[in-house]
Amino acid sequence: MTGMKKGFTLAEVLITLGIIGVVAALTAPALVQNTANAQVGPTLAKVKSSIETANEALLNDQGVSGLDKLGALDGYEQDSLGLYPNYLVNYISGSAVLGGSNDFEPVLTKYDGSEYEYDASALQLFKFSDTISLYIRREIGYGEKGSFKGQHSKLFVDINGHKTGPNRLGKDVFLMYIDNGGSVVPAGGSTYAWLVNDVSKRYDAAEGDFACNADTVGSGEGCAGSVFENNLKVIY
């Protein structure tokens, strides 16, 4: 007597599909987050390298030793907010100066989503690429030290563009600084803490706005340093 083939019943198929759906619902958010986190480091590294290469060419072409020594352009004073972005745009393919915050009002929040207090009126919005936005602010900071020639600008890097949320520090927005010599220094990293002579500004500090580690995440200001000093990975 030949054996009879037995297929799945409709109920069994529906139960199996239901289980698959539940598992997918539970794992999908984590997969999406892991994919997003994997893109953070390479994107920040690309921005840092591109700006440093552009600055090197810019300084060489202008024959000056520092970004603070760039000559004024028509309509701009030597130290005006818009001067550096209007030089930089000529050295990064596909970039554009989109204007000041009077044209685009940036709303940034801390890592936890709470209000982030900063001078939005002083920012220049810069299109680095179709998917990456930069907020550049002329800001004189630390003095000369080692091979560094003093802070020139503060740089907020929005890795998914200013029109796409959540626009949070440590999530999709990362803080770095541009040195007069053209170097880009991630906030929260050991180099930045050395330049400002303040170990509390390291990402691995126990507390404070720059803390960005597995135990503590402050405002998110130091998360760029965490990424660069942990093999371009998000570990917090």
Secondary structure as UniProt FT lines:
FT   HELIX           10..62
FT   HELIX           67..69
FT   TURN            74..75
FT   TURN            78..79
FT   TURN            81..82
FT   HELIX           83..88
FT   TURN            89..91
FT   TURN            93..94
FT   STRAND          96..100
FT   TURN            101..103
FT   TURN            111..112
FT   HELIX           120..122
FT   STRAND          124..127
FT   STRAND          133..138
FT   STRAND          144..145
FT   TURN            146..147
FT   STRAND          148..149
FT   STRAND          151..158
FT   TURN            159..160
FT   TURN            162..163
FT   STRAND          168..169
FT   TURN            170..172
FT   STRAND          173..179
FT   TURN            180..181
FT   STRAND          184..186
FT   TURN            187..188
FT   HELIX           190..196
FT   HELIX           199..201
FT   TURN            203..204
FT   TURN            209..210
FT   TURN            221..222
FT   HELIX           223..228
FT   TURN            229..232
//
